[in-house]
Amino acid sequence: MSGIGKTAIAKAVYKIQSVLLFRECLKHCQRMTGIIALQNKVISSILRDDSLVKDAYQGVKIIQDRVCKYKVLILLDE
């Protein structure tokens, strides 16, 4: 999906509203591997919970059960 303005949209939303952008999360997760690292970073950033997810299914359940209670916008960009 290159060239459709994802980065421009992300920058515009950031200027308009107070949102959480996880740019550092992506940089960090690129150094680490896989979806589990991304889930751990999202959970620790939003929930302030440092417990680690052991598999992708557990991460999905935590995000569905606990993160959905917060108003957050998560933008994932390269």
N, C-alpha and C positions, 0 to 999 in steps of 0.2 A: 504494500500500500504506500509506495513512495510517491511524493509529489502532491499529496492532497491537502497539505497544510496542517498536519498534526502539531508540529512544533509551534507554528503561528497561533493556532487555537489555544494551545497550552499557555503560551505567553500572554495572550489576551485575557484568558480566564483568570490568570494569576493577578493581573493588574486590576481587574474589575472586582473580584471577590476575594475574601480571605479564605484560601483553600490550602490544603496540605499537598505539596508537590513532593514527590519522592525521587528527585533527581539523584540525590546521593545514594538512595536505595539501589537504583539501577547500576550506578557505578560500582557500588559495593558488591552487588550480586553478580556482576560480570566477572569480578575477581574470584568470587566463590562459584559454586556450580549449582544449577538446577532450581526448580520451583520451590524446594524446601527452604533454601536460603532466602528467596524472595518472601515466602510466607512468614518466616521468622522475623524478617526486617519489618514487614507491615504490622505484624502483631505487636512487636516490641515498640514500634513508633506510635501506634494509635492507642494501644491498651496499657502502655508502660509496664508490660509484663515480659520478663526476661526468660521465662520458661521456654525451652526449645521444642519445636515440633519434630517428631521423629519420622513421620512419613507424610506424604502429600495428602492422604485422606484425612488424617488428624488435623492438618492445617486448614483444609477446607471446612471441616466441622467447626473449628474455633472461629474462623472468619464468619461463617454463616450465623453461628449462635451469639457471638459477642460483638463483632465489629458492626453488625447491622443496626445496633442500637445508637450509633453515632452518625452525625451528618458529616460525611467525608466525601471528598472527590479525589480519587486516585488516578493520576495520569501517568501512564507508562510510555515513555518516549526513548528513542535511541540516544 
